[in-house]
Amino acid sequence: MLERNCHQDNMEVVNRYFSDLVFTWLEKKEIPTESGRNQYIVYGAGLSSQMGGNQRYVLAFVPIHLAIKRQSRIEDLPWKCIQTRILAYSYKLKTQRWSPPSRIENPIFEIQKRTDGYSEYRSTDENVELELVLLHNSKRKTKVQYNNKITLLGAIEIFRTVITHNGNFYNNSSDMNNLYQPVGQSDENNSSVITPVG
């Protein structure tokens, strides 16, 4: 059993939304930080979708030294970041049926910052130490693309969403921009995304 840290309760809030999915090891990703570069393994689950040629994914970033299994349930992945994304290319994962569970904790988040590329939110409940980043549609030339308040489920279902449980996955706007720099692929609206292996 993997040892959990002090943010376990906050992770569990998110984990419950994806508990039925099987996540598969996809690739290694380096994230620049103020102290250097942190290495992660990206696990992914492909979701059944009616998005034309685009595919919905849930992506979990796990520190490389804690990424043990090739496939795992979300509760066994000590993730630092979860992303829900719609991508115009395929990781060639078998798609899984997913619908939000009923009667589940659904905390509210409030806007903290808007930039040209994303909107950043924090929970209104001091006991929920989660941060959300909603990526902007580059075709819309405005910083105000989302409401001032949003629920966790509402954010997840946008599929332009980054969730962190400790706020130190990235340290500043430069790191945030670097996280989404393309390495060769982009999503359906030119938001930068990670590149699949193979």
C-alpha positions in Angstrom: 0.0 0.0 0.0 1.4 3.4 -1.0 2.0 5.8 1.9 -0.3 8.9 1.6 0.7 12.4 2.6 -1.2 15.1 4.6 -3.2 16.0 1.5 -4.9 12.6 1.3 -8.4 13.9 2.2 -8.2 16.5 -0.6 -7.0 13.9 -3.1 -9.9 11.7 -2.1 -12.4 14.5 -3.0 -11.1 14.3 -6.6 -10.5 10.5 -6.6 -14.1 9.7 -6.0 -15.0 11.3 -9.3 -12.8 8.8 -11.2 -12.8 5.7 -9.0 -14.3 3.5 -11.8 -11.5 4.3 -14.3 -8.4 2.3 -15.0 -5.3 4.5 -15.6 -2.4 3.5 -17.9 1.2 4.7 -17.9 1.6 6.9 -20.9 4.9 8.9 -20.8 7.5 10.8 -18.8 7.0 14.6 -18.4 9.4 17.2 -17.0 7.9 20.3 -15.3 10.2 23.2 -14.8 10.1 24.8 -11.3 12.0 27.5 -9.4 14.3 24.8 -7.9 14.9 22.8 -11.1 12.9 20.3 -13.1 10.5 17.8 -11.5 9.9 14.5 -13.3 6.5 12.9 -13.6 4.9 9.9 -15.2 1.6 10.7 -16.9 -1.1 8.1 -16.5 -4.2 8.4 -18.6 -7.8 7.1 -19.0 -9.6 7.6 -22.4 -13.3 8.3 -22.0 -16.1 7.5 -24.4 -16.9 10.6 -26.3 -19.2 12.2 -28.8 -16.7 14.9 -29.7 -16.3 14.2 -33.4 -12.7 13.4 -34.0 -11.5 14.5 -30.6 -11.1 12.4 -27.5 -11.7 13.1 -23.8 -9.0 12.1 -21.3 -8.3 12.2 -17.6 -4.6 12.6 -17.0 -2.8 12.0 -13.7 0.7 13.3 -13.1 2.6 11.1 -10.6 6.1 11.8 -9.3 8.4 9.4 -11.2 9.8 7.7 -8.1 6.2 6.8 -7.0 5.0 5.6 -10.4 5.2 1.8 -9.9 2.4 0.1 -11.8 1.7 0.1 -15.6 -2.0 0.3 -14.8 -3.8 1.4 -11.7 -6.9 2.8 -10.1 -6.8 6.5 -9.2 -6.8 5.8 -5.4 -3.4 4.0 -5.8 -1.8 6.9 -7.8 -0.2 9.5 -5.5 -0.8 12.3 -8.1 0.3 15.9 -7.9 -2.0 17.0 -10.7 -5.1 15.8 -12.5 -6.1 17.2 -15.9 -9.3 16.6 -17.8 -8.7 17.4 -21.5 -10.2 17.1 -25.0 -7.4 16.2 -27.4 -7.4 16.1 -31.2 -5.0 13.1 -31.3 -5.2 9.7 -29.7 -3.2 7.9 -27.0 -4.7 4.7 -28.5 -6.2 3.8 -25.1 -9.3 1.7 -24.9 -12.1 4.1 -24.1 -14.0 3.7 -20.9 -17.5 4.7 -19.9 -17.6 7.5 -17.4 -20.3 9.6 -15.8 -20.1 11.7 -12.7 -21.1 9.8 -9.6 -24.3 10.9 -7.8 -24.4 12.2 -4.2 -20.7 13.2 -4.1 -18.9 16.1 -2.5 -18.9 19.0 -4.9 -17.0 21.9 -3.5 -17.3 25.5 -4.8 -14.3 27.4 -6.2 -13.9 31.1 -6.6 -11.8 33.1 -9.1 -8.4 34.2 -7.9 -6.7 35.3 -11.2 -7.4 35.7 -14.9 -4.7 35.8 -17.6 -4.9 35.6 -21.4 -4.3 31.8 -21.2 -6.1 30.6 -18.1 -8.3 31.3 -15.1 -7.2 30.2 -11.6 -9.6 29.2 -8.8 -9.4 28.2 -5.1 -12.0 26.5 -2.9 -14.3 28.7 -0.8 -14.0 26.0 1.9 -10.8 26.4 3.9 -10.8 22.6 4.5 -10.6 21.8 0.8 -7.0 22.7 -0.2 -7.5 22.2 -4.0 -6.7 24.6 -6.8 -8.2 24.7 -10.2 -6.9 26.1 -13.5 -9.3 26.4 -16.4 -7.5 26.8 -19.7 -8.9 29.4 -22.1 -10.1 28.8 -25.6 -7.5 30.7 -27.7 -10.2 31.6 -30.3 -12.0 33.7 -27.7 -10.1 37.0 -27.3 -11.2 37.7 -23.7 -9.8 36.9 -20.3 -13.4 36.4 -18.9 -14.2 32.9 -20.2 -15.7 31.3 -17.1 -17.9 32.4 -14.2 -16.5 33.9 -11.0 -17.6 30.7 -9.1 -17.7 27.1 -10.3 -18.2 23.7 -8.7 -15.6 21.0 -8.9 -17.9 18.9 -11.1 -18.6 21.9 -13.3 -14.9 22.4 -13.8 -14.1 18.7 -14.5 -16.8 18.6 -17.2 -15.2 21.5 -19.1 -12.3 19.3 -20.0 -9.9 22.1 -20.1 -9.1 21.6 -16.4 -6.0 21.3 -14.2 -6.5 20.3 -10.6 -3.7 20.3 -7.9 -4.1 19.4 -4.3 -1.2 21.3 -2.8 -0.6 24.3 -5.0 3.1 23.7 -5.7 2.9 21.7 -8.9 3.8 25.0 -10.6 5.2 28.0 -8.8 4.5 31.0 -11.0 3.0 32.1 -14.3 6.2 31.2 -16.1 5.9 27.6 -14.9 2.2 27.5 -15.8 2.9 28.6 -19.3 5.7 26.0 -19.6 3.4 23.2 -18.5 1.3 23.7 -21.6 4.0 24.3 -24.2 3.6 21.9 -27.0 6.2 19.3 -27.8 4.6 18.5 -31.1 0.9 18.1 -30.5 -2.0 20.5 -29.6 -5.6 20.2 -28.7 -8.6 21.2 -30.8 -8.3 24.9 -30.0 -4.5 25.2 -30.0 -4.0 24.9 -26.2 -0.7 23.3 -25.6 -0.8 19.7 -24.4 1.6 16.9 -23.5 2.8 14.7 -26.3 2.1 10.9 -26.3 4.9 8.4 -26.5 5.2 6.0 -29.5 
